[in-house]
Amino acid sequence: MLNFCLQSLLREYGWQFVRRVVLPHPVRTGKALLYSSRRDFSGDMITISDEESDRIFGGERSIVGVGFCLKPMNPPCLSGRSNHNCHYLECLLHSGVADTPDCCIQCTIRQIGIMALKAGAAFYIMTSAKDILLDVFTPALNEKRFSSGLFVLCRYSLKPFTIGLLASGIRGWLFPLERGDCTDYKTWLLADRGVKDEQTSVSEQNREIIRELLGNVMEEPDSLKKFKRQGNILCPE
């Protein structure tokens, strides 16, 4: 993790994180760094909590985030790959279209996104570290926009991601990808720039846990109609 942090300081995400999070909140960031360095991240589900352990998941201050690398490649995603877009969740979900495109049928992002909508949570397709900082961590820190989150990402990113979560005041559940994820800084940096040719996946065990977590807080079927785009984040209306 130290190597990751040192290398990142040479890039825009690193110094933006220092300026927006570390310098204004050094004590909170220090505690997050210590927590992340001591935590075991070897499990299939990692629960990240802070002092406010009474917070629960679900509702307008919750967010579900998934890596863009989960987008299907064969057939390819209608929205393209390295972006925050989901054509199904933004356009097709409530359009009355009878036939769901083949790429959407198999898409894990579509499946988790629908569950997030029913749980009343915002939904976010994660791309670069800088975007995550600006779209999730900074609003959570400065505006209390998010207090809990469920995230699916590569195991290599878990420790540094946890620092950002706790420093910004978000309690979270992290699920590492099963296959195709980044395993070192070189491949992570390429993915951070949108270069990711491998198709990633989520294990069936983690899919079931995610369904259970989100299912426990699902709203009534007709209480949430659709997502509304707010910047790079899809928010339930």
C-alpha positions as CSV (number, residue, x, y, z in Angstrom):
1,M,0.0,0.0,0.0
2,L,2.9,2.4,0.8
3,N,4.2,1.9,-2.8
4,F,0.8,2.6,-4.2
5,C,0.5,5.8,-2.2
6,L,4.0,7.1,-3.1
7,Q,3.5,6.4,-6.8
8,S,0.1,8.1,-6.8
9,L,1.6,11.3,-5.3
10,L,3.2,11.9,-8.7
11,R,-0.1,11.9,-10.4
12,E,-3.1,14.2,-10.4
13,Y,-5.3,11.9,-8.3
14,G,-2.6,11.8,-5.6
15,W,-2.1,15.6,-5.1
16,Q,-5.8,16.2,-5.5
17,F,-6.4,13.8,-2.7
18,V,-3.8,15.5,-0.5
19,R,-5.3,18.9,-1.2
20,R,-9.0,18.0,-0.8
21,V,-8.8,15.4,1.9
22,V,-5.5,15.0,3.7
23,L,-4.7,18.7,4.3
24,P,-8.2,19.7,5.5
25,H,-8.6,16.6,7.6
26,P,-5.2,15.2,8.6
27,V,-6.4,13.4,11.8
28,R,-9.3,11.7,10.1
29,T,-7.0,10.7,7.2
30,G,-4.3,9.4,9.5
31,K,-6.9,7.2,11.3
32,A,-8.1,5.9,7.9
33,L,-4.5,5.1,6.9
34,L,-3.8,3.3,10.1
35,Y,-7.0,1.3,9.9
36,S,-6.3,0.3,6.3
37,S,-2.8,-0.8,7.0
38,R,-3.9,-3.1,9.8
39,R,-7.0,-4.5,8.2
40,D,-7.1,-8.0,6.6
41,F,-8.3,-7.7,3.1
42,S,-8.1,-11.4,2.1
43,G,-11.8,-12.3,2.5
44,D,-14.5,-12.3,-0.2
45,M,-16.5,-9.5,1.6
46,I,-14.8,-6.8,3.6
47,T,-16.8,-4.7,6.0
48,I,-15.4,-1.2,6.5
49,S,-16.7,0.7,9.6
50,D,-15.8,3.7,11.5
51,E,-16.9,5.1,14.9
52,E,-20.5,5.7,13.7
53,S,-21.3,2.1,13.6
54,D,-25.1,2.6,13.9
55,R,-25.5,3.7,10.3
56,I,-27.2,1.3,8.0
57,F,-27.3,0.9,4.2
58,G,-30.1,2.0,2.0
59,G,-31.8,5.3,1.2
60,E,-30.6,8.6,-0.3
61,R,-27.2,8.7,1.5
62,S,-26.2,5.3,0.3
63,I,-24.3,4.5,-2.9
64,V,-23.5,1.4,-4.9
65,G,-20.3,1.5,-7.0
66,V,-19.0,-1.0,-9.5
67,G,-16.0,-0.9,-11.8
68,F,-16.4,-0.1,-15.4
69,C,-14.4,-3.2,-16.2
70,L,-17.6,-5.3,-15.5
71,K,-19.1,-4.0,-18.7
72,P,-19.6,-6.8,-21.2
73,M,-17.2,-7.1,-24.1
74,N,-18.8,-9.8,-26.3
75,P,-21.2,-8.5,-27.4
76,P,-19.9,-5.1,-26.4
77,C,-21.7,-2.6,-24.1
78,L,-24.0,-0.2,-25.9
79,S,-22.6,2.7,-23.8
80,G,-18.9,2.0,-24.5
81,R,-16.5,0.8,-21.9
82,S,-14.5,3.3,-19.9
83,N,-17.2,5.7,-18.9
84,H,-19.9,6.2,-16.3
85,N,-22.8,5.5,-18.7
86,C,-25.3,2.6,-18.7
87,H,-27.7,2.7,-21.6
88,Y,-30.0,0.2,-20.0
89,L,-30.4,1.9,-16.6
90,E,-30.6,5.4,-18.1
91,C,-32.8,4.7,-21.1
92,L,-34.2,1.2,-21.5
93,L,-35.2,0.2,-18.0
94,H,-38.6,2.0,-18.1
95,S,-38.8,2.6,-21.9
96,G,-41.2,-0.3,-22.5
97,V,-38.7,-2.0,-24.9
98,A,-39.8,-5.6,-25.1
99,D,-36.4,-7.2,-26.1
100,T,-33.4,-6.5,-23.9
101,P,-30.2,-6.4,-25.8
102,D,-27.9,-9.4,-25.4
103,C,-25.1,-7.4,-23.9
104,C,-27.5,-6.1,-21.2
105,I,-28.9,-9.5,-20.4
106,Q,-25.5,-10.8,-19.3
107,C,-24.4,-7.5,-17.7
108,T,-23.6,-7.6,-14.0
109,I,-23.8,-3.8,-13.9
110,R,-27.4,-3.9,-15.0
111,Q,-28.2,-6.5,-12.4
112,I,-26.7,-4.7,-9.5
113,G,-28.0,-1.3,-10.7
114,I,-31.6,-2.5,-10.6
115,M,-31.1,-3.8,-7.1
116,A,-29.5,-0.4,-6.1
117,L,-32.5,1.4,-7.5
118,K,-35.0,-0.8,-5.6
119,A,-32.9,-0.1,-2.4
120,G,-33.2,3.6,-2.9
121,A,-29.4,4.0,-3.3
122,A,-27.4,6.0,-5.8
123,F,-25.5,4.0,-8.4
124,Y,-22.1,4.8,-9.8
125,I,-19.9,3.2,-12.5
126,M,-16.4,3.8,-11.3
127,T,-13.7,4.7,-13.8
128,S,-10.7,6.7,-12.7
129,A,-9.4,7.3,-9.1
130,K,-9.7,11.1,-9.8
131,D,-13.4,10.8,-10.7
132,I,-14.1,8.7,-7.6
133,L,-12.4,11.4,-5.5
134,L,-14.5,14.2,-7.1
135,D,-17.8,12.3,-7.4
136,V,-17.9,10.3,-4.2
137,F,-15.2,11.1,-1.6
138,T,-15.3,14.9,-1.8
139,P,-19.1,15.3,-1.7
140,A,-19.3,12.8,1.2
141,L,-16.7,14.8,3.1
142,N,-17.8,18.3,2.4
143,E,-21.6,17.9,2.0
144,K,-22.3,14.6,3.9
145,R,-23.7,13.4,0.6
146,F,-23.0,9.7,1.3
147,S,-22.6,7.8,4.6
148,S,-22.7,4.2,3.4
149,G,-21.7,2.4,0.3
150,L,-21.3,-1.0,-1.3
151,F,-18.5,-1.3,-3.8
152,V,-17.3,-3.9,-6.3
153,L,-13.6,-3.4,-7.3
154,C,-10.3,-5.1,-7.8
155,R,-8.5,-6.5,-4.8
156,Y,-5.4,-4.5,-5.5
157,S,-7.4,-1.3,-4.9
158,L,-9.0,-2.3,-1.6
159,K,-6.6,-0.8,0.9
160,P,-6.1,2.6,-0.8
161,F,-9.9,2.7,-1.5
162,T,-10.6,2.1,2.2
163,I,-8.5,5.2,3.1
164,G,-10.7,7.3,0.9
165,L,-13.8,5.8,2.2
166,L,-13.1,6.3,5.9
167,A,-11.4,9.7,5.4
168,S,-14.6,10.9,3.7
169,G,-16.8,9.4,6.4
170,I,-18.3,6.5,4.4
171,R,-19.0,3.1,5.9
172,G,-18.7,0.4,3.3
173,W,-18.9,-3.2,2.1
174,L,-16.2,-4.1,-0.4
175,F,-16.4,-7.0,-2.8
176,P,-13.3,-8.0,-4.7
177,L,-13.6,-9.1,-8.3
178,E,-13.2,-12.8,-9.0
179,R,-11.4,-12.7,-12.4
180,G,-9.7,-10.3,-14.7
181,D,-8.9,-7.6,-12.1
182,C,-5.7,-5.6,-11.7
183,T,-2.9,-7.2,-9.8
184,D,-0.2,-4.6,-9.8
185,Y,0.3,-0.8,-10.1
186,K,1.1,-1.0,-13.8
187,T,-2.1,-2.7,-14.8
188,W,-4.1,-0.5,-12.3
189,L,-2.7,2.6,-13.8
190,L,-3.7,1.5,-17.3
191,A,-7.2,0.7,-16.1
192,D,-7.3,4.1,-14.4
193,R,-6.7,5.6,-17.8
194,G,-9.4,3.5,-19.4
195,V,-7.2,0.8,-20.9
196,K,-8.7,-2.5,-19.7
197,D,-9.0,-5.3,-22.1
198,E,-9.9,-8.0,-19.7
199,Q,-13.5,-8.9,-18.8
200,T,-13.9,-8.9,-15.0
201,S,-16.5,-10.9,-13.1
202,V,-18.1,-11.2,-9.6
203,S,-18.2,-14.6,-8.0
204,E,-21.6,-16.3,-7.5
205,Q,-21.0,-16.2,-3.7
206,N,-20.5,-12.5,-3.7
207,R,-23.5,-12.0,-6.1
208,E,-25.7,-13.8,-3.6
209,I,-24.3,-11.7,-0.7
210,I,-24.9,-8.5,-2.6
211,R,-28.5,-9.6,-3.5
212,E,-29.1,-10.3,0.2
213,L,-27.6,-6.9,1.4
214,L,-29.6,-4.9,-1.1
215,G,-32.7,-7.0,-0.9
216,N,-32.9,-6.4,2.9
217,V,-33.5,-2.7,2.2
218,M,-35.5,-2.7,-1.0
219,E,-38.4,-0.2,-1.2
220,E,-41.9,-1.0,-2.3
221,P,-42.0,-2.0,-6.0
222,D,-43.8,1.2,-7.2
223,S,-42.1,3.7,-4.9
224,L,-39.0,4.2,-7.1
225,K,-39.5,4.7,-10.8
226,K,-36.2,5.4,-12.4
227,F,-32.7,6.9,-12.1
228,K,-32.0,10.5,-12.7
229,R,-28.5,11.5,-13.8
230,Q,-26.7,13.9,-11.4
231,G,-23.2,14.5,-12.8
232,N,-21.6,11.1,-13.1
233,I,-23.9,9.4,-10.6
234,L,-27.4,7.9,-11.2
235,C,-29.7,8.9,-8.4
236,P,-33.2,7.4,-7.8
237,E,-36.1,9.8,-8.3
